[in-house]
Structure formats: structure tokens, C-alpha cells
């Protein structure tokens, strides 16, 4: 299913290559905190502090030369198709990835390249970490996967983080125009 906000949410990710640019991803676990903040108004300042604290860390390390530390959550780097599975490699995993809630990885989808009405058909996929920077993705219903996407829905509450708890960035591997 297409979700327009993901297109815009995912657009800034390539700009991280430029000097002086930083992206504090606020998705996933922070969204869970935000939902609880609706019930407990005094928690809202903690949600805001997540984003501003990450921006501050990026500036201190990248601009002011403070010691290196994890600044970003896992971001898509590359993928390789192996039979009926796709191996997705991430940068900024900082030596390991996990889930923020202790459950199985969620919000991964695969496609065999067939199109519905103008868009690729994606199906829910299973995923597991198979290395410090690699996730294996598959779906029993897709024998020859060609594309994978992650967190590609407006309501996605995905749980993939690096070992430091920084949330992953949504992505898609196909290049079809939206």
C-alpha cells in the first residue's frame, strides 16, 4: 500500500551526504512515547527533547569536533537477492541492530515486480537480523523477490534500531515514480 507521507519523510535521507546536514529520525519508538504523551501531557517535553538532543549531538560532533558517537539510526545502504530472500545492508548500525520492543522485526515488505494499478504489489514480509549490519527479508508468498521496502506507510510504527536505540530510516529499493 502506498503512503504519501513516506515519500516526503524519506526524501531528506540522501542529503546527509552533504557537509553540515543532519537528520534526527523521530519515528518508531519516539512515536510510541508521543502516543503515551497524549495521555500524560507532562511527557511531551521528553518527546521534543529526543529530536533536539539528536540535532545537538550531530552539531557537536560534525561541526564542533567533539568525540565521535552514534548519531544516526540504521539507513539503507544496499541489497542483494539470494534465492527467495533479500539481504539488506545498512550503514550506521554501529556494530549491531535490535528491536526497540523485543519483538520480531516489522514493517518490511517485498515485491516480485508485478504491478497492480500503476504501483508495485508489495506483501508483508518476515525479517531477521543475520549480521551486525544486515537484515534478511522474505515472504512465503514471493518466490522471486525483486524489491523490498521498510516502514513505507503513514501509520508505520516500526521497531528496528541500532544497538544504541536510534531508529532506522524508512526506504524502498525500487525506483518507480510515485
C-alpha positions as CSV (number, residue, x, y, z in Angstrom):
1,X,0.0,0.0,0.0
2,X,1.3,3.4,-0.9
3,X,1.6,6.1,1.8
4,X,2.3,9.6,0.6
5,X,4.0,10.8,3.8
6,X,6.7,8.2,3.4
7,X,7.7,9.7,0.2
8,X,8.3,13.0,1.9
9,X,9.7,11.5,5.0
10,X,12.2,9.6,3.0
11,X,13.3,12.4,0.7
12,X,15.9,14.1,3.1
13,X,17.9,10.9,3.6
14,X,20.2,11.4,0.6
15,X,21.1,14.9,1.7
16,X,23.0,13.5,4.7
17,X,26.0,13.2,2.3
18,X,26.4,17.0,2.3
19,X,28.6,18.7,4.9
20,X,26.7,20.4,7.7
21,X,23.4,18.4,7.2
22,X,22.0,16.2,9.9
23,X,18.7,14.2,10.2
24,X,17.3,13.3,13.6
25,X,14.9,10.5,12.8
26,X,11.9,10.7,15.2
27,X,9.9,7.7,14.0
28,X,9.3,4.4,15.6
29,X,9.9,4.2,19.4
30,X,9.6,8.0,19.7
31,X,6.2,7.7,18.2
32,X,5.2,5.3,20.9
33,X,6.4,7.8,23.5
34,X,4.4,10.5,21.8
35,X,1.3,8.4,21.9
36,X,1.7,8.0,25.6
37,X,2.3,11.7,25.9
38,X,-1.2,12.2,24.7
39,X,-2.3,10.5,27.8
40,X,0.3,12.2,30.0
41,X,0.8,15.8,28.9
42,X,3.9,16.3,31.1
43,X,5.7,13.7,28.8
44,X,5.6,16.0,25.8
45,X,8.8,17.8,26.7
46,X,10.6,14.4,26.7
47,X,9.4,13.7,23.1
48,X,10.6,17.2,22.0
49,X,14.0,16.6,23.7
50,X,14.5,13.5,21.6
51,X,14.7,15.5,18.4
52,X,16.5,18.5,19.7
53,X,19.0,16.3,21.6
54,X,19.8,14.4,18.4
55,X,20.3,17.6,16.4
56,X,22.6,18.9,19.2
57,X,24.7,15.7,19.1
58,X,25.0,16.0,15.3
59,X,26.2,19.6,15.5
60,X,28.6,18.9,18.4
61,X,30.3,16.0,16.6
62,X,30.1,17.2,12.9
63,X,30.7,20.9,13.4
64,X,32.5,21.4,16.7
65,X,34.7,18.3,16.7
66,X,33.5,16.6,19.8
67,X,34.4,12.9,20.0
68,X,32.6,10.5,17.6
69,X,29.5,8.8,18.9
70,X,26.4,7.2,17.3
71,X,24.4,9.9,15.6
72,X,22.1,8.2,13.2
73,X,19.9,5.1,13.1
74,X,20.3,2.4,10.5
75,X,20.0,3.7,6.9
76,X,19.6,1.6,3.8
77,X,23.0,1.0,2.1
78,X,22.5,-1.9,-0.4
79,X,20.7,-5.1,-1.0
80,X,21.4,-8.5,-2.6
81,X,18.8,-11.1,-3.8
82,X,19.7,-14.6,-2.7
83,X,17.1,-17.1,-4.0
84,X,13.8,-16.3,-2.3
85,X,15.3,-13.9,0.2
86,X,16.7,-10.4,0.1
87,X,19.7,-9.4,2.2
88,X,19.5,-5.7,3.1
89,X,22.7,-4.0,4.3
90,X,22.5,-0.9,6.5
91,X,25.0,1.8,7.3
92,X,25.0,3.5,10.8
93,X,24.3,0.2,12.6
94,X,27.3,0.9,14.8
95,X,28.0,-2.7,15.4
96,X,24.6,-4.1,15.8
97,X,20.8,-3.8,15.3
98,X,17.9,-4.8,17.5
99,X,14.2,-4.0,18.0
100,X,13.2,-1.4,20.5
101,X,10.3,-3.6,21.8
102,X,12.0,-7.0,21.9
103,X,9.6,-8.4,19.3
104,X,10.2,-9.6,15.7
105,X,11.2,-7.0,13.1
106,X,8.2,-5.4,11.5
107,X,7.1,-3.3,8.6
108,X,9.2,-5.0,5.9
109,X,7.5,-5.7,2.6
110,X,8.7,-7.4,-0.6
111,X,7.6,-7.4,-4.2
112,X,8.2,-9.7,-7.2
113,X,7.9,-6.8,-9.5
114,X,4.3,-7.3,-10.6
115,X,2.2,-4.1,-10.8
116,X,-1.3,-3.5,-9.7
117,X,-2.9,-0.3,-10.7
118,X,0.3,1.7,-11.6
119,X,2.2,0.6,-8.5
120,X,4.2,-2.4,-7.5
121,X,2.4,-5.0,-5.4
122,X,4.1,-5.4,-2.1
123,X,3.3,-8.1,0.5
124,X,4.1,-8.2,4.2
125,X,7.4,-9.9,4.8
126,X,9.3,-11.6,7.6
127,X,12.7,-10.3,8.6
128,X,15.5,-11.1,10.9
129,X,19.0,-9.8,11.6
130,X,21.7,-12.0,10.2
131,X,24.8,-9.8,11.0
132,X,25.6,-6.6,12.7
133,X,24.5,-4.5,9.7
134,X,22.4,-7.0,7.7
135,X,18.7,-8.0,7.7
136,X,17.3,-11.0,5.8
137,X,13.8,-10.4,4.4
138,X,11.4,-12.9,2.8
139,X,7.8,-13.8,2.3
140,X,6.5,-17.3,1.7
141,X,4.2,-15.9,-1.0
142,X,7.0,-14.3,-3.0
143,X,9.3,-16.9,-4.6
144,X,11.4,-14.4,-6.7
145,X,11.6,-11.1,-4.8
146,X,12.9,-8.1,-6.7
147,X,12.3,-5.2,-4.4
148,X,12.0,-4.5,-0.7
149,X,10.7,-1.6,1.3
150,X,10.7,-0.8,5.0
151,X,8.3,1.4,7.1
152,X,6.5,2.6,3.9
153,X,3.2,3.5,5.4
154,X,1.9,6.6,7.1
155,X,0.9,4.7,10.2
156,X,4.1,2.6,10.4
157,X,5.4,2.0,13.9
158,X,8.5,0.1,13.0
159,X,10.8,-1.2,15.7
160,X,14.3,-1.5,14.0
161,X,17.0,0.4,15.8
162,X,20.8,0.2,16.1
163,X,22.2,-1.1,19.3
164,X,22.2,2.4,20.7
165,X,18.4,2.7,20.2
166,X,18.5,5.2,17.3
167,X,15.6,4.3,15.0
168,X,16.0,3.2,11.4
169,X,15.0,5.3,8.4
170,X,12.3,4.1,6.0
171,X,13.3,3.2,2.5
172,X,12.4,1.4,-0.7
173,X,14.7,-0.3,-3.3
174,X,12.6,0.3,-6.4
175,X,12.9,3.4,-8.5
176,X,9.4,3.6,-9.8
177,X,8.0,7.2,-9.7
178,X,5.4,7.7,-7.1
